[in-house]
Each structure stands twice: as structure tokens, then as C-alpha cells.
Amino acid sequence: MEFHSQQAIFLQIANLLTDGILEKKWAAEERIPSVREMATSIEVNPNTVMRAYTFLQDQEIILNKRGIGFFVATDATVRVIELKRQEFITQEIPRLARTLKLLNLSLEDVRKLINQTEG
């Protein structure tokens, strides 16, 4: 996995997992890779992975079944969508609005561009 400096690595790992949940790589109640497995596969310190897992546990997206491993929560998809929606609203929309203003683009311009992209 290639990391970028704009966001903490543990949050990038959390995004990797939440994207996997939305893409149905891991289904509800399915076991996700252990901390050690994940750390080895993406070549990071296990403490960093544990921090990502703790963050996702706090969001009730994954749960720890002691002695068995980490599992996707039953309602994880709904929780991931809500988490990503909130991140989009608080982080991406202000950035987008600033860029649109700087480039003198209207929302209608953006709609047209999106429609062209969708083909």
C-alpha cells in the first residue's frame, strides 16, 4: 500500500478497510485480517494497524471477538456510509467549494462535467 502524507497512516488503513466493506470484500459478521496479517501485507507497524482497528471499533464498524479476531459489524455498511458521508461534508465539500470559486466554475458547470464523465 502506498501512503500519502496528507492523512495519518492509521486513517488510511481505516479507509482501506471501510472501502473493502463497501466493495463487499468483507461481509457483515465476516472476519477481517488480524492485526499482524494486515501489518505484514501492507508493510506497517502492527501498532499502526491496531490504532486503525481501534478507531473502527470506536465507530462500531468492526468488533473484536476476544481470542478469535476482528469481525465486520452487522450494520457496518450503514455506519461506513454515514462516516464517509460526514467526512465528505466536513472535508471535501469545503475544499471543492473553494476550488470552484477560484476557478469560477458553477454547480451547473460541475453537473455538466459529471454527466460527460458518466457518458
C-alpha positions in Angstrom: 0.0 0.0 0.0 1.3 3.4 -0.9 0.6 6.1 1.8 0.3 9.8 1.3 1.3 12.5 3.8 -1.9 14.4 3.9 -3.6 12.0 6.3 -2.4 9.8 9.2 -1.4 6.3 8.2 -3.9 4.7 10.6 -6.7 6.6 9.0 -5.6 5.5 5.5 -5.7 1.9 6.8 -9.1 2.5 8.2 -10.2 3.8 4.8 -8.8 0.7 3.1 -10.9 -1.4 5.4 -14.1 0.7 5.1 -13.7 0.8 1.3 -13.3 -3.0 1.4 -16.6 -3.3 3.4 -18.4 -1.1 0.9 -17.0 -3.1 -2.0 -18.1 -6.3 -0.3 -14.6 -7.6 0.2 -15.7 -8.4 3.7 -19.4 -9.1 4.5 -21.2 -8.4 7.8 -20.0 -10.7 10.5 -17.0 -11.9 8.4 -13.5 -12.0 10.0 -11.1 -9.4 8.7 -7.3 -9.9 8.7 -5.6 -10.0 12.1 -3.5 -7.0 13.1 -0.4 -9.0 12.3 -1.7 -10.2 8.9 -2.7 -6.7 7.9 0.6 -5.2 9.1 2.6 -7.7 7.2 0.5 -7.3 4.0 0.8 -3.5 3.9 4.2 -3.3 5.5 3.5 -1.2 8.5 4.0 -1.5 12.2 1.3 -3.6 13.9 0.7 -0.7 16.4 -0.4 1.4 13.5 -2.9 -1.2 12.3 -4.1 -1.6 15.9 -4.8 2.1 16.0 -6.9 1.8 12.8 -8.8 -1.2 14.2 -9.4 0.7 17.5 -10.7 3.7 15.5 -13.1 1.4 13.5 -14.1 -0.3 16.8 -15.0 3.1 18.3 -17.1 3.8 15.2 -18.8 0.4 15.7 -17.8 -0.7 12.2 -15.8 -3.7 13.4 -15.8 -5.7 16.7 -13.3 -7.7 18.5 -14.3 -11.3 19.4 -11.7 -11.9 22.1 -9.3 -14.8 21.2 -10.9 -15.2 17.7 -10.2 -11.9 15.9 -11.9 -8.8 14.4 -15.1 -9.1 12.6 -17.3 -6.7 10.5 -20.2 -5.5 12.5 -23.7 -6.4 11.3 -24.6 -2.9 10.4 -21.1 -1.9 9.2 -22.2 -0.8 5.7 -24.7 1.7 7.1 -22.1 3.0 9.6 -19.4 3.3 6.9 -21.7 5.2 4.6 -22.6 7.6 7.4 -18.9 8.1 8.4 -17.8 8.7 4.8 -20.8 11.0 4.2 -19.8 13.1 7.2 -16.1 13.2 6.1 -17.2 14.3 2.6 -19.4 17.0 4.1 -16.8 18.4 6.5 -13.7 17.9 4.4 -14.3 17.5 0.7 -17.2 20.0 0.2 -15.3 23.0 1.7 -12.3 22.1 -0.5 -14.5 21.7 -3.6 -16.3 25.0 -2.9 -13.0 26.8 -2.6 -11.7 25.3 -5.8 -14.9 26.1 -7.7 -14.8 29.7 -6.5 -11.1 30.0 -7.5 -11.8 28.6 -11.0 -15.0 30.5 -11.4 -17.0 27.3 -12.0 -20.7 27.0 -11.2 -22.5 24.0 -9.9 -24.1 23.7 -13.3 -20.7 23.5 -14.9 -19.9 20.7 -12.5 -23.2 18.9 -13.3 -22.3 19.0 -17.0 -18.8 17.7 -16.3 -20.2 14.8 -14.2 -22.8 14.0 -16.9 -20.0 13.9 -19.5 -17.9 11.7 -17.3 -20.8 9.2 -16.8 -21.1 9.0 -20.6 
